[in-house]
Amino acid sequence: QVQLVESGGGLVQAGGSLRLSCTASGRIFSFNAMGWYRQAPGKQRELVAAIGGPTEYADSVKGRFTISRGNANTVYLQMNSLKPEDTAIYYCNLGQWAGYGYASSNYWGQGTQVSVSS
């Protein structure tokens, strides 16, 4: 059994910052990477950032967001210079780092809401 718990979302004005945290527990030994996804209303879930040694970022957040690992089962997403278009539910995911980048699994957190006002 795998469990992912996110925290750190909230409401912030444009230009502000938030830090998301995700802690994984359970049978996680077979996973070597973690990622953050987001889903805005009416849109598909998209990869925001992933880390597995190397890191990967969506073009829309490069230079503003930073993903990091606290230890083997914790991942953070530091979000700076937030924009209204960053408003979404953010989900943590366990995965694998493959030759082509991050490969997600079916293990997801419950999500945390990030809302950015203009």
N, C-alpha and C positions, 0 to 999 in steps of 0.2 A: 504494500500500500504506500502510495506517495501523496504527500500533502504539501501544498504551496500556500503561504500566507503573505499577502501584500499589506503594506501600510504606507502612509505618507501623502495620500492624495488630499485635495482640498480646493478651495477657491482662492485665486490670486489675480491681481491686476496684471495687465500686459506689461512685460518687462521684468516681472518678478521671477522668483525661483521657488522650486519645490524639490524635495529629495524623496524618492520612492525607495522602499526597502522590500525585499522578498526573502523569506526563509523557507528552505525546503527540508522536509523530514521524511523518514521512512526508507524504502529500498531505492536509494538514489545512486548507489555505487556504480551502476552501469551507464550513468550519464556524465558527460565531461564538459558540458556547456550549459549556459542559461541565457535566456533572452527576455526582452520586454516587447510586448505587442500593444497596440491600441486599436480601439474601434469607436468611431464617431457615429452618431445617429445616421442611419441610411447608408453607411459606407461599410466596406469589407474590413475585416481585421487585417492590420498590416504590421510588419516587423518594424520596430523602432530602433532597437539596438540589441546586439548579442555579444557574448564574450565566452571564449573558450581557450584563452591564451591570447590569440589574436582577437580583435574586435571588429564589429561590423555595424554600420549606422545607415539609417535611411538618409537619403540626400537632404530631406527637409529638416533634419535635426543636426546635421553635421556642424560642428563649431559651437553648438548651443547645449547639447546633451552629452553627458559622459557616463558610460557604464563602467562599473568596477565590481570586484569580488571582495567581500569581507573575509570569507573563508570558503571552504569547499561547498558549503550549502547556503550561502547568503550572497545576494547580488543587490546592488544599488543602482539607481538611475538619478543622477544629478541633472536637473533641468533648469537651465538659466535662460534669460531673455525670452521668456514664454510669450507666445502669441495666441490670440483667440482661436486660431486654427489648430492649436495643440489640444483643444478641449476634446476629451474622449474618456472612455473607460480604459485604463491601462491594466494589462494582464501580464503576469509572470509565467514563464514556461521553462520546463526542463528539456534539454535536447542534446544533440551531438554536434561536434564540430567536424564536418566532412570536408573533403577536398575543395568543394565549391562554396563552402561557407556554413552557415548555421542550418541545421536540420531540426525542426521542431518535433516534439512528441505530443501525445494526447493528454499530457498532464498540465493542467492549467490552474492558476489561482482563481479566487473568486472575483478579482478585479477591484480596482480602486479608482474612484472618479476624480478626474482632474478638470477643473473648470477655470478658464482664463477669460476675464472680462476686459473689454476694450476701454 
